């Protein structure tokens, strides 16, 4: 998940920190959602495949300041 998305949620009244939406990996400065499904992202000696989008709606419900 892009770290910038957490910043956007916080700016609109939903303060969220790393891991609070269930993400395992945060990216920074990468247009993650512009990458096609199936793209391999190399993280050191490992690689993960982008498989789709996740809807964080349920996890942010009720978190508004």
The first five atom37 places (N, CA, C, CB, O) and aatype in JSON, in Angstrom:
{
  "aatype": [20, 20, 20, 20, 20, 20, 20, 20, 20, 20, 20, 20, 20, 20, 20, 20, 20, 20, 20, 20, 20, 20, 20, 20, 20, 20, 20, 20, 20, 20, 20, 20, 20, 20, 20, 20, 20, 20, 20, 20, 20, 20, 20, 20, 20, 20, 20, 20, 20, 20, 20, 20, 20, 20, 20, 20, 20, 20, 20, 20, 20, 20, 20, 20, 20],
  "atom_mask": [
    [1, 1, 1, 1, 1],
    [1, 1, 1, 1, 1],
    [1, 1, 1, 1, 1],
    [1, 1, 1, 1, 1],
    [1, 1, 1, 1, 1],
    [1, 1, 1, 1, 1],
    [1, 1, 1, 1, 1],
    [1, 1, 1, 1, 1],
    [1, 1, 1, 1, 1],
    [1, 1, 1, 1, 1],
    [1, 1, 1, 1, 1],
    [1, 1, 1, 1, 1],
    [1, 1, 1, 1, 1],
    [1, 1, 1, 1, 1],
    [1, 1, 1, 1, 1],
    [1, 1, 1, 1, 1],
    [1, 1, 1, 1, 1],
    [1, 1, 1, 1, 1],
    [1, 1, 1, 1, 1],
    [1, 1, 1, 1, 1],
    [1, 1, 1, 1, 1],
    [1, 1, 1, 1, 1],
    [1, 1, 1, 1, 1],
    [1, 1, 1, 1, 1],
    [1, 1, 1, 1, 1],
    [1, 1, 1, 1, 1],
    [1, 1, 1, 1, 1],
    [1, 1, 1, 1, 1],
    [1, 1, 1, 1, 1],
    [1, 1, 1, 1, 1],
    [1, 1, 1, 1, 1],
    [1, 1, 1, 1, 1],
    [1, 1, 1, 1, 1],
    [1, 1, 1, 1, 1],
    [1, 1, 1, 1, 1],
    [1, 1, 1, 1, 1],
    [1, 1, 1, 1, 1],
    [1, 1, 1, 1, 1],
    [1, 1, 1, 1, 1],
    [1, 1, 1, 1, 1],
    [1, 1, 1, 1, 1],
    [1, 1, 1, 1, 1],
    [1, 1, 1, 1, 1],
    [1, 1, 1, 1, 1],
    [1, 1, 1, 1, 1],
    [1, 1, 1, 1, 1],
    [1, 1, 1, 1, 1],
    [1, 1, 1, 1, 1],
    [1, 1, 1, 1, 1],
    [1, 1, 1, 1, 1],
    [1, 1, 1, 1, 1],
    [1, 1, 1, 1, 1],
    [1, 1, 1, 1, 1],
    [1, 1, 1, 1, 1],
    [1, 1, 1, 1, 1],
    [1, 1, 1, 1, 1],
    [1, 1, 1, 1, 1],
    [1, 1, 1, 1, 1],
    [1, 1, 1, 1, 1],
    [1, 1, 1, 1, 1],
    [1, 1, 1, 1, 1],
    [1, 1, 1, 1, 1],
    [1, 1, 1, 1, 1],
    [1, 1, 1, 1, 1],
    [1, 1, 1, 1, 1]
  ],
  "atom_positions": [
    [[0.85, -1.16, 0.0], [0.0, 0.0, 0.0], [0.9, 1.24, 0.0], [-0.97, -0.01, 1.22], [1.93, 1.26, 0.68]],
    [[0.53, 2.26, -0.75], [1.31, 3.49, -0.75], [1.21, 4.21, 0.6], [0.85, 4.43, -1.87], [0.11, 4.41, 1.12]],
    [[2.34, 4.58, 1.17], [2.35, 5.33, 2.42], [1.6, 6.65, 2.26], [3.79, 5.59, 2.89], [1.01, 7.16, 3.22]],
    [[1.63, 7.2, 1.07], [0.93, 8.46, 0.82], [-0.57, 8.33, 1.05], [1.2, 8.93, -0.61], [-1.23, 9.31, 1.39]],
    [[-1.12, 7.14, 0.86], [-2.55, 6.92, 1.1], [-2.88, 7.11, 2.59], [-2.98, 5.51, 0.63], [-3.92, 7.68, 2.92]],
    [[-2.01, 6.64, 3.47], [-2.22, 6.87, 4.9], [-2.2, 8.36, 5.21], [-1.15, 6.13, 5.73], [-2.99, 8.83, 6.03]],
    [[-1.3, 9.09, 4.56], [-1.25, 10.55, 4.74], [-2.56, 11.19, 4.29], [-0.07, 11.15, 3.96], [-3.07, 12.1, 4.95]],
    [[-3.11, 10.72, 3.17], [-4.37, 11.26, 2.66], [-5.52, 10.99, 3.64], [-4.7, 10.65, 1.28], [-6.33, 11.88, 3.9]],
    [[-5.58, 9.77, 4.17], [-6.63, 9.45, 5.15], [-6.51, 10.35, 6.38], [-6.55, 7.97, 5.56], [-7.52, 10.88, 6.86]],
    [[-5.3, 10.51, 6.88], [-5.08, 11.34, 8.06], [-5.5, 12.79, 7.8], [-3.6, 11.29, 8.49], [-6.13, 13.42, 8.65]],
    [[-5.17, 13.3, 6.63], [-5.51, 14.68, 6.27], [-7.02, 14.9, 6.18], [-4.86, 15.05, 4.96], [-7.49, 16.03, 6.35]],
    [[-7.78, 13.84, 5.91], [-9.23, 13.98, 5.78], [-9.97, 13.55, 7.05], [-9.72, 13.17, 4.6], [-11.18, 13.34, 7.02]],
    [[-9.23, 13.41, 8.15], [-9.88, 13.13, 9.43], [-9.88, 11.69, 9.87], [-11.24, 13.58, 9.36], [-10.55, 11.35, 10.85]],
    [[-9.15, 10.85, 9.19], [-9.04, 9.43, 9.56], [-7.57, 9.12, 9.87], [-9.57, 8.5, 8.42], [-6.85, 8.62, 9.01]],
    [[-7.13, 9.42, 11.09], [-5.71, 9.19, 11.41], [-5.36, 7.71, 11.43], [-5.38, 9.82, 12.76], [-5.92, 6.94, 12.22]],
    [[-4.46, 7.32, 10.57], [-4.05, 5.92, 10.46], [-2.53, 5.83, 10.45], [-4.64, 5.28, 9.18], [-1.85, 6.69, 9.88]],
    [[-2.01, 4.8, 11.07], [-0.58, 4.55, 11.07], [-0.27, 3.27, 10.32], [-0.05, 4.48, 12.49], [-1.18, 2.54, 9.93]],
    [[1.0, 2.99, 10.11], [1.41, 1.77, 9.41], [0.83, 0.52, 10.06], [2.93, 1.67, 9.38], [0.89, 0.35, 11.28]],
    [[0.27, -0.35, 9.23], [-0.27, -1.62, 9.68], [-1.72, -1.59, 10.11], [0.53, -2.13, 10.79], [-2.33, -2.64, 10.29]],
    [[-2.3, -0.41, 10.28], [-3.67, -0.32, 10.79], [-4.72, -0.73, 9.77], [-3.94, 1.07, 11.24], [-5.87, -0.96, 10.15]],
    [[-4.37, -0.83, 8.51], [-5.3, -1.32, 7.51], [-4.99, -2.75, 7.1], [-5.28, -0.41, 6.28], [-5.59, -3.29, 6.17]],
    [[-4.07, -3.36, 7.81], [-3.73, -4.75, 7.54], [-2.65, -4.94, 6.49], [-4.94, -5.47, 7.12], [-2.36, -6.07, 6.09]],
    [[-2.07, -3.84, 6.04], [-1.02, -3.96, 5.02], [0.25, -4.49, 5.66], [-0.76, -2.6, 4.34], [0.53, -4.23, 6.83]],
    [[1.01, -5.21, 4.87], [2.29, -5.74, 5.32], [3.46, -4.93, 4.8], [2.44, -7.18, 4.9], [4.53, -4.91, 5.4]],
    [[3.24, -4.25, 3.69], [4.31, -3.49, 3.04], [3.77, -2.13, 2.64], [4.88, -4.25, 1.8], [2.7, -2.02, 2.05]],
    [[4.53, -1.09, 2.97], [4.21, 0.26, 2.52], [5.27, 0.69, 1.51], [4.14, 1.26, 3.72], [6.46, 0.47, 1.71]],
    [[4.81, 1.3, 0.44], [5.73, 1.86, -0.54], [5.75, 3.37, -0.37], [5.33, 1.47, -2.0], [4.84, 3.95, 0.23]],
    [[6.77, 4.01, -0.89], [6.85, 5.46, -0.85], [7.42, 5.93, -2.19], [7.74, 5.96, 0.35], [8.45, 5.44, -2.64]],
    [[6.73, 6.88, -2.82], [7.22, 7.43, -4.07], [7.04, 6.52, -5.27], [8.64, 7.76, -3.94], [7.66, 6.74, -6.31]],
    [[6.19, 5.51, -5.15], [5.94, 4.57, -6.24], [4.45, 4.63, -6.58], [6.37, 3.1, -5.84], [3.61, 4.5, -5.69]],
    [[4.13, 4.82, -7.84], [2.72, 4.86, -8.24], [2.2, 3.42, -8.31], [2.55, 5.58, -9.62], [1.99, 2.87, -9.39]],
    [[2.0, 2.85, -7.14], [1.65, 1.44, -7.02], [0.38, 1.09, -7.78], [1.48, 1.08, -5.56], [0.31, 0.05, -8.44]],
    [[-0.64, 1.96, -7.7], [-1.91, 1.65, -8.35], [-1.85, 1.78, -9.87], [-2.99, 2.56, -7.81], [-2.76, 1.34, -10.57]],
    [[-0.77, 2.38, -10.39], [-0.6, 2.48, -11.84], [0.05, 1.23, -12.41], [0.24, 3.7, -12.18], [0.05, 1.03, -13.62]],
    [[0.62, 0.38, -11.54], [1.27, -0.83, -12.02], [0.23, -1.89, -12.37], [2.25, -1.38, -10.96], [-0.75, -2.04, -11.65]],
    [[0.42, -2.6, -13.45], [-0.55, -3.64, -13.82], [-0.55, -4.8, -12.82], [-0.24, -4.16, -15.23], [0.47, -5.13, -12.22]],
    [[-1.71, -5.41, -12.66], [-1.81, -6.62, -11.85], [-0.82, -7.63, -12.42], [-3.28, -7.2, -11.83], [-0.72, -7.78, -13.63]],
    [[-0.11, -8.31, -11.54], [0.89, -9.29, -11.97], [2.31, -8.75, -11.92], [0.59, -9.75, -13.36], [3.27, -9.52, -12.05]],
    [[2.47, -7.43, -11.73], [3.8, -6.85, -11.65], [4.55, -7.43, -10.46], [3.71, -5.31, -11.54], [4.01, -7.55, -9.36]],
    [[5.82, -7.78, -10.69], [6.67, -8.26, -9.6], [7.42, -7.08, -9.01], [7.65, -9.35, -10.09], [8.05, -6.3, -9.73]],
    [[7.34, -6.95, -7.69], [8.1, -5.93, -6.98], [9.21, -6.63, -6.22], [7.18, -5.09, -6.01], [8.94, -7.52, -5.4]],
    [[10.43, -6.25, -6.47], [11.57, -6.9, -5.82], [11.93, -6.15, -4.54], [12.78, -6.95, -6.77], [12.17, -4.94, -4.56]],
    [[11.95, -6.88, -3.44], [12.25, -6.33, -2.12], [13.47, -7.06, -1.59], [11.03, -6.47, -1.14], [13.36, -8.12, -0.98]],
    [[14.63, -6.5, -1.84], [15.86, -7.2, -1.46], [15.98, -8.48, -2.27], [15.88, -7.51, 0.05], [15.93, -8.45, -3.5]],
    [[16.13, -9.62, -1.58], [16.26, -10.91, -2.26], [14.92, -11.56, -2.54], [17.11, -11.84, -1.44], [14.87, -12.66, -3.1]],
    [[13.84, -10.92, -2.16], [12.49, -11.48, -2.34], [11.72, -10.67, -3.36], [11.72, -11.51, -0.99], [12.1, -9.55, -3.71]],
    [[10.63, -11.25, -3.84], [9.75, -10.54, -4.76], [8.31, -10.83, -4.36], [10.01, -10.97, -6.24], [7.98, -11.92, -3.9]],
    [[7.46, -9.83, -4.54], [6.02, -10.0, -4.31], [5.31, -9.6, -5.59], [5.51, -9.14, -3.09], [5.79, -8.76, -6.35]],
    [[4.17, -10.22, -5.82], [3.39, -9.94, -7.03], [2.18, -9.1, -6.66], [2.95, -11.26, -7.72], [1.46, -9.41, -5.71]],
    [[1.96, -8.04, -7.41], [0.77, -7.21, -7.22], [-0.42, -7.98, -7.77], [0.91, -5.82, -7.93], [-0.47, -8.33, -8.95]],
    [[-1.38, -8.25, -6.89], [-2.53, -9.07, -7.29], [-3.83, -8.31, -7.39], [-2.7, -10.19, -6.33], [-4.79, -8.82, -7.97]],
    [[-3.91, -7.11, -6.85], [-5.14, -6.34, -6.96], [-5.23, -5.3, -5.86], [-6.35, -7.26, -6.89], [-4.27, -5.07, -5.12]],
    [[-6.38, -4.68, -5.78], [-6.62, -3.63, -4.81], [-7.38, -4.17, -3.61], [-7.37, -2.47, -5.44], [-8.11, -5.15, -3.72]],
    [[-7.2, -3.52, -2.5], [-7.9, -3.9, -1.28], [-8.78, -2.73, -0.85], [-6.9, -4.28, -0.15], [-8.35, -1.58, -0.91]],
    [[-9.99, -3.0, -0.43], [-10.92, -1.97, 0.02], [-10.76, -1.77, 1.52], [-12.39, -2.33, -0.34], [-11.16, -2.64, 2.29]],
    [[-10.18, -0.64, 1.95], [-9.96, -0.42, 3.37], [-11.19, 0.11, 4.11], [-8.83, 0.53, 3.56], [-11.09, 0.43, 5.3]],
    [[-12.32, 0.22, 3.45], [-13.5, 0.84, 4.03], [-13.9, 0.34, 5.41], [-14.63, 0.66, 3.12], [-14.13, 1.15, 6.31]],
    [[-13.98, -0.96, 5.59], [-14.38, -1.5, 6.9], [-13.39, -1.16, 7.98], [-14.55, -3.01, 6.82], [-13.77, -0.94, 9.13]],
    [[-12.12, -1.12, 7.64], [-11.09, -0.86, 8.66], [-11.04, 0.6, 9.1], [-9.74, -1.26, 8.14], [-10.59, 0.89, 10.21]],
    [[-11.51, 1.52, 8.26], [-11.45, 2.92, 8.66], [-12.78, 3.42, 9.21], [-11.03, 3.78, 7.49], [-12.84, 4.52, 9.77]],
    [[-13.84, 2.65, 9.07], [-15.14, 3.06, 9.6], [-15.03, 3.32, 11.1], [-16.21, 1.98, 9.32], [-14.47, 2.51, 11.83]],
    [[-15.55, 4.42, 11.54], [-15.54, 4.75, 12.96], [-14.26, 5.33, 13.47], [-15.85, 3.56, 13.72], [-14.12, 5.51, 14.68]],
    [[-13.29, 5.64, 12.6], [-12.0, 6.16, 13.04], [-11.88, 7.66, 12.89], [-10.9, 5.5, 12.29], [-10.85, 8.23, 13.22]],
    [[-12.92, 8.29, 12.39], [-12.82, 9.73, 12.14], [-12.6, 10.51, 13.43], [-14.08, 10.23, 11.44], [-13.2, 10.2, 14.45]],
    [[-11.74, 11.51, 13.37], [-11.47, 12.37, 14.53], [-12.66, 13.19, 14.88], [-10.29, 13.28, 14.28], [-12.61, 13.96, 15.84]]
  ]
}
